[in-house]
Amino acid sequence: MTRHLFVFMLILCSGWASETAALFELYQKGRYLEACDKGVKMLGKHTTDEKFVSVYAFSCLNADKIDRLALPIILLKGSKEARKNAAYFSAILLQKNLLISALENDEKLSDLSLPTTDYALSKVFDLYVRGTYKRRNRIYVFPDPEDKRRVYKLTFLPDERTPKIIIEEYYDTILTEQHTYF
């Protein structure tokens, strides 16, 4: 009986290890949306595995599924690195929610000071707070202060249930990336 329990536990542990490896492989290949979708299904089994939770969260971040960061923010607390990741994800999620609220209510955020990140949403949030944009109806244009050839365009689509923002990154008038947030 004990031997069967040991074999069962070994199979169970190797299955968990292979799930983590599979998720990490998807992340390394840049298949972020697939890793995020797969990770959300497996997260319940890996809530104490900070490496799994971090890879899952970074996958979702890179897939622009930042609302899925809420649970990893809560789970990442057992190590210094995990807490840094949680703070990073928290800042981005907060910036998204503040930006949507400000755009929805036509408010300025000039009195606000938050940590910043290199994530596109954070860059646009910082430029919005500074007031360095031109506005045409629901479209905000933000020139990048560090690279004059780079421009960010934010489109706000209000909706009673789920307002949406779209951030487009341009380099020399060529669209290089597009991010959509609900």
N, C-alpha and C positions, 0 to 999 in steps of 0.2 A: 504494500500500500504506500509506504513512504517513498519507494522507488518511483512509483507511478506519479506521485505528487511532484517529485523532483523533476521528472521528465516533462510533465505538464508545465511547471514553472519555467523550465528552460525554453520550451517552445514559445510560451507566452512572452518571455523577455526578448527572445530573438525576433519575434514578430514586431514588438514595439521598436526594437532597434532598427529593423528594416523599414518601418514606417517613417522614422526620423530620417534615415538615410535617403529614402525616396523623396521626402519633402525637401531635404537639403539639395538633392540632385536637381530637382525642378527649379529651385531658387538659383542655383549656380548656372543653369542653362538659360536663365532669364524668362522662364515660363511662370511669371509671377501670379497671374490670375489663376492658373491651374493649381499652383502651390497653395494659394489662399483658399480656393474652393475645397481642395483636398484637406487642407489643414483644419478648416472649420468643422469638418466632419469627424476628425480625429482628436480635436482639442480636449474633449472630455476625458480621454484616456491619458492625456499628457499634461495635466494641469500643474504638476510639480516638476516637470522637465523644462527648465528655463531655456535650454538651448532650442528645444522644439518650439516653445512659445515665442521665442525671439525670432526664429526663422519664419514661423507662421506670420508674425506681426510685420516683419519687414517685407514679406511677400505681399501681404495685403496693402501695405503702404505703397509699394511700387506698382501695384495694380489699381491704385486710387480707390481702394475699398477701406477708407480710413475710419468708417464707423465701426468696423470690425476690430479696431484697436482698443475698444473699451475694456473688454475682458483681459487681454494681455496687460493692460495698464495695472489692473488689480492684481494679476497673478505674478508679475515680475517684481518681486520684493526680497528674494532670498540672498542675493549677492550684490556687491557694489555695481558690477556691470549691468545686472538685471535692472537695478533701480535707475541707472543712467538711461537705459533703453526706455523704461517706463516714463521717465520725465520727458524724454525726446518725443515719444508718442503722444503724451499728454499735451505738450505745447502745440503740436500740429492739430490735434483734435479740437483744442480750445480755440485756436486761430480760425479754423473752419467755421465753428459755431458762432464766434464773435463777428466774423466777416459776413456771414449770411444774415445775421441779425441786424448789423449796421446797414447793409444794402437794402434789406427789407424795410427798414424804418427810416432810410435816408439820413443816417446819423454819421457823424465823424467819430473817429477813435483817436484823435490827436493827443489825448491825455494819457493814453495807455502805453505802458512799457512792458513788453514780454520778452522772454528769451527768443532767439531766432534760430533757424536751422537753414540748411542748404536746400531743403525741399521747395519745389516750385510754389506751393500754396503759401509757405512761410515768406518767401520773397515778395509775393504779391501782397500779402497781409502787411508786411513792413512798409512797402511803398504806399499802400492805402493809408496806413496810420500817418505817414509823413505828408500825405496830401499831394504827392508827386504823380499826378495823373491828369489826363484829359478825359472828359466824359462826353459821350454822345448817346443820349437816351439811356439805354440799359447797358451800354458798352463802355468800359473803362480801359484806357490805354496807358500803360506804365512803361516808360523807357527804363532800361537797366542802367543804373548810375555807374556801374563798373565796366560795361561793355556797350558802347553807343550803337552797335549793330544789332543788339538784342532788344526785343520788345515783347511785353506780355500784354495780352488782351483778355480782359475778364468780361464775360457776359453774364448778367444776372437775369434769371427767368423766375419771376415770382410765381408762387402757387400756394394756395391756401393750405394745402396738405403737406407738400414737400417742395419747397423752393430749391432751385438748382443753380449752381454756378459752373461755368465752363471757363477754364483758363487755357489759352492758347499761347504757346511760346513760338516766337518768330526770330529767325536770324536772317538778316538782309531780306526782309519781306517773304521769306520762305517759311512756311509752317513746319516746325520741327517736332513739336509734341502738343498733345491735347489732353487735358485732364477734366473730368466731369465729377462733380461732387453734389450729393443730395443732402 
